[in-house]
């Protein structure tokens, strides 16, 4: 793994922890929010890949 990848992974992990902390203040289940967040992230990645394929 490259240093850039590790840094990005740490930033994502930090963002997830912050989001989980924030949502717990509003009474939401942090684990469920994490699942939703990952689902949205994967969808965005898939959409980006599709756009890249269509552009070529």
C-alpha positions in Angstrom: 0.0 0.0 0.0 1.2 3.5 -0.8 1.5 6.2 1.8 -1.2 8.2 0.0 -3.6 5.3 0.2 -2.9 4.9 4.0 -3.4 8.6 4.6 -6.7 8.5 2.7 -7.9 5.5 4.6 -7.1 7.2 7.9 -9.0 10.3 6.8 -12.0 8.2 5.8 -11.9 6.4 9.1 -11.7 9.7 11.0 -14.6 11.1 9.0 -16.7 8.0 9.8 -15.9 8.2 13.5 -16.9 11.9 13.5 -20.1 11.3 11.6 -21.0 8.4 14.0 -20.3 10.7 17.0 -22.4 13.5 15.5 -25.4 11.2 14.7 -25.3 9.7 18.1 -26.0 13.1 19.5 -29.3 13.0 17.5 -30.2 9.6 18.8 -29.4 7.7 15.6 -27.7 4.3 15.5 -24.1 5.0 14.6 -23.6 1.5 13.1 -26.6 2.0 10.8 -25.4 5.4 9.7 -22.0 3.8 8.9 -23.7 1.2 6.7 -25.7 3.9 4.9 -22.5 6.0 4.5 -20.6 3.1 3.0 -23.5 2.2 0.7 -23.6 5.8 -0.6 -19.8 5.8 -1.0 -19.8 2.6 -3.0 -22.7 3.9 -5.1 -20.7 7.1 -5.8 -17.6 5.0 -6.8 -19.8 2.8 -9.1 -21.3 5.9 -10.7 -17.9 7.4 -11.3 -16.6 4.2 -12.9 -19.7 4.1 -15.2 -19.2 7.8 -16.2 -15.5 7.0 -16.9 -16.4 4.1 -19.1 -19.0 6.1 -21.0 -16.6 8.9 -21.5 -14.2 6.6 -23.3 
